[in-house]
C-alpha cells in the first residue's frame, strides 16, 4: 500500500470507520488504481474493450474546445497541481480520475464568498474526434454563503476522462449540472466529487443521452453538520449504447441529508444502462436522513437495465434511510386510460414517456437546459418507439 493509500486509511479511521467496500479509497498514486480486468466489483458492468485505450493512460496533447459564459465576479483560471490539492481537491478514487489528475492541467472555477450569481455559469466543452484522447481536471469552488448555478455541457466526439471537484462553502447553495450530449461514437469516463459545507445545500444533476460508452461517478461527502445534497440523474439509451451512473453518498457528519433520484429509459437492441447507488452512514453521522431511488422504463425488446442500491449503516441513531429500485415496461393501465379517451397509441406512448421524465426535468432548475432536455426526449422517442407506430 502506498503512502497516499495509508493516508486515506488514516482519514477513514479518524471518521470512525475503516474502508467501505462500496467505494475505493482515494489516492493520487496510480499504483493504487491498477488496470482493471473486469472482475472487480466497480468494473464488472463496464465494457472495458469499448473504452478504446483510455485506461492505458497514454500521454496526449489533445484538448476540448471550451466556450464559457462567466457572469461578473466569476473567474476561470489555470492553477498548479499543488494549488489544486491545497484548495481541497477531492483525490481520485478510480483509475480514470487518477489518470486525469496526473495528465490534465487543473482549472479553477471560482465563485467568491457571499456572491449571488443569478445567471447560470455555462461551460460548453466540445470534442473534434474520437481519435483524440483528452484529459480534464476542474475544481468548482463556491464560497461561503454564495449562490451559483453551473452547467457543464459536453458535445462532439472524443475519448474523454475527467476529474471534477465541487467545493461548496458553509451556508452556500450550489446547483451543478453535467450534460453528456456526445456524438454516437464518444467515450466519456467522469467523476464528480462534491464536498458540502456546514449548513450548505447542493443539487447535482447528471444527464446522459449521447456517446457510445458513458460512465459517470458522483460522490458526495460533508465538511460539517447540516449539509444537504440532492443528486438527480436522467439517461436515455439507444441501441448499442452503454450508459453507467454510479453514486456514493458518504455521510461523514451528523444531521446531514442526501436524496437521490435517477430515471432512465432504454430502447433498441443492445441498449444497456447501469445504476449503482451507494450510501454509507458512518458512526459519527447521527441524525442523518437519506433516500435513493432509481426507475427504469424499458421501451423495446433487447435492452438491459442493471440497478443496484446499497446501504451501509454504522450507527443506529438516524432519522431515516431507505432505497427503491424498479425496472418496468410501459404501464398498460396508463396506456389503456389514454386510449379509452380517444388518444392514439402513438400519442399515448409519447405522453407516458414524457410523464415519466417531466417531474425530474423540472427539478433541474436551469430553464434553458430543461427545454433542451424535453426536446431531446422527443428526438429519442422518434428514433424507435414512435417510429414503429408511423
PyMOL commands that set and color helices and strands:
alter all, ss='L'
color gray80, all
select helices_A, chain A and resi 3-14+30-32+48-51+54-56+81-87+95-103+332-339+345-361+367-383+387-389
alter helices_A, ss='H'
color red, helices_A
select strands_A, chain A and resi 65-69+74-79+106-111+121-142+147-168+173-180+187-196+201-208+213-222+228-237+242-251+257-266+272-281+289-298+304-313+320-328
alter strands_A, ss='S'
color yellow, strands_A
deselect
rebuild
show_as cartoon
